[in-house]
């Protein structure tokens, strides 16, 4: 069975640095290289920021992040107890528009989809969300 690294905390904007640090160090330990570590840190930062700002409305709430290695990938699971939000339903950003004509926001889910090798979402029966991000480990073979 894969070793699971887990960080549980009260999610607030002040906890984002701790989450980034945990994800970066753990992803490296699990076999990701520099650019892949930065990709996964950006994705988790976007997800956690969205959970705090939109899911919990800027108030603190429960959040936990798990990382483990499976089938040649680093898997990141982000769980919250915020109202359900399915990232697959998010509007795609209009990348063809000049920056000054684009609406603010909307890039987080796009980045999560493009910087990872897989994204899935589910809701818990009691409420909350589970977001799973996958990033392939290159150059080292399978787990």
TARANOR-V50991 format. One record per residue. N is the residue number from 0. RES is the residue in three letters. SS is DSSP state (2 for helix, 1 for strand, 0 for the rest). PHI is phi in whole degrees, -180 to 180 (none if undefined). Layout:
BEGIN
N;RES;SS;PHI / N;RES;SS;PHI
END
This chain:
BEGIN
0;UNK;0;none / 1;UNK;0;-71 / 2;UNK;0;-75 / 3;UNK;0;-107 / 4;UNK;1;-99 / 5;UNK;1;-134 / 6;UNK;1;-124 / 7;UNK;1;-114 / 8;UNK;1;-159 / 9;UNK;1;-84 / 10;UNK;1;-81 / 11;UNK;0;-145 / 12;UNK;2;-59 / 13;UNK;2;-74 / 14;UNK;2;-95 / 15;UNK;2;-63 / 16;UNK;2;-63 / 17;UNK;2;-64 / 18;UNK;2;-64 / 19;UNK;2;-58 / 20;UNK;2;-63 / 21;UNK;2;-59 / 22;UNK;2;-65 / 23;UNK;2;-62 / 24;UNK;2;-64 / 25;UNK;2;-70 / 26;UNK;2;-61 / 27;UNK;2;-63 / 28;UNK;2;-61 / 29;UNK;0;-83 / 30;UNK;0;116 / 31;UNK;0;-76 / 32;UNK;0;-91 / 33;UNK;2;-50 / 34;UNK;2;-62 / 35;UNK;2;-68 / 36;UNK;2;-63 / 37;UNK;2;-63 / 38;UNK;2;-58 / 39;UNK;2;-70 / 40;UNK;2;-63 / 41;UNK;2;-60 / 42;UNK;2;-64 / 43;UNK;2;-67 / 44;UNK;2;-62 / 45;UNK;2;-62 / 46;UNK;2;-63 / 47;UNK;2;-65 / 48;UNK;2;-62 / 49;UNK;2;-63 / 50;UNK;2;-62 / 51;UNK;2;-66 / 52;UNK;2;-72 / 53;UNK;2;-101 / 54;UNK;2;-65 / 55;UNK;0;-101 / 56;UNK;0;61 / 57;UNK;0;85 / 58;UNK;0;-92 / 59;UNK;0;-74 / 60;UNK;1;-157 / 61;UNK;1;-72 / 62;UNK;1;-152 / 63;UNK;1;-139 / 64;UNK;1;-125 / 65;UNK;1;-121 / 66;UNK;1;-130 / 67;UNK;1;-157 / 68;UNK;1;-108 / 69;UNK;1;-153 / 70;UNK;0;51 / 71;UNK;0;74 / 72;UNK;1;-132 / 73;UNK;1;-96 / 74;UNK;1;-109 / 75;UNK;1;-119 / 76;UNK;1;-114 / 77;UNK;1;-118 / 78;UNK;1;-123 / 79;UNK;1;-138 / 80;UNK;0;-119 / 81;UNK;0;-79 / 82;UNK;0;-57 / 83;UNK;0;-57 / 84;UNK;0;-145 / 85;UNK;0;-97 / 86;UNK;2;-62 / 87;UNK;2;-67 / 88;UNK;2;-93 / 89;UNK;0;-68 / 90;UNK;0;-69 / 91;UNK;0;-69 / 92;UNK;0;-69 / 93;UNK;0;-90 / 94;UNK;0;-69 / 95;UNK;0;-77 / 96;UNK;0;-82 / 97;UNK;0;-61 / 98;UNK;2;-52 / 99;UNK;2;-69 / 100;UNK;2;-99 / 101;UNK;0;-83 / 102;UNK;0;-68 / 103;UNK;0;-69 / 104;UNK;0;87 / 105;UNK;0;90 / 106;UNK;2;-91 / 107;UNK;2;-59 / 108;UNK;2;-65 / 109;UNK;2;-58 / 110;UNK;2;-63 / 111;UNK;2;-60 / 112;UNK;2;-73 / 113;UNK;2;-89 / 114;UNK;2;-94 / 115;UNK;0;-116 / 116;UNK;0;-103 / 117;UNK;1;174 / 118;UNK;1;-142 / 119;UNK;1;-140 / 120;UNK;1;-138 / 121;UNK;1;-146 / 122;UNK;1;-108 / 123;UNK;0;-87 / 124;UNK;0;-57 / 125;UNK;0;-88 / 126;UNK;0;104 / 127;UNK;0;106 / 128;UNK;1;-132 / 129;UNK;1;-131 / 130;UNK;1;-107 / 131;UNK;1;-119 / 132;UNK;1;-114 / 133;UNK;1;-126 / 134;UNK;1;-136 / 135;UNK;1;-66 / 136;UNK;0;-90 / 137;UNK;0;-104 / 138;UNK;0;79 / 139;UNK;0;-129 / 140;UNK;0;81 / 141;UNK;0;-80 / 142;UNK;0;-63
END
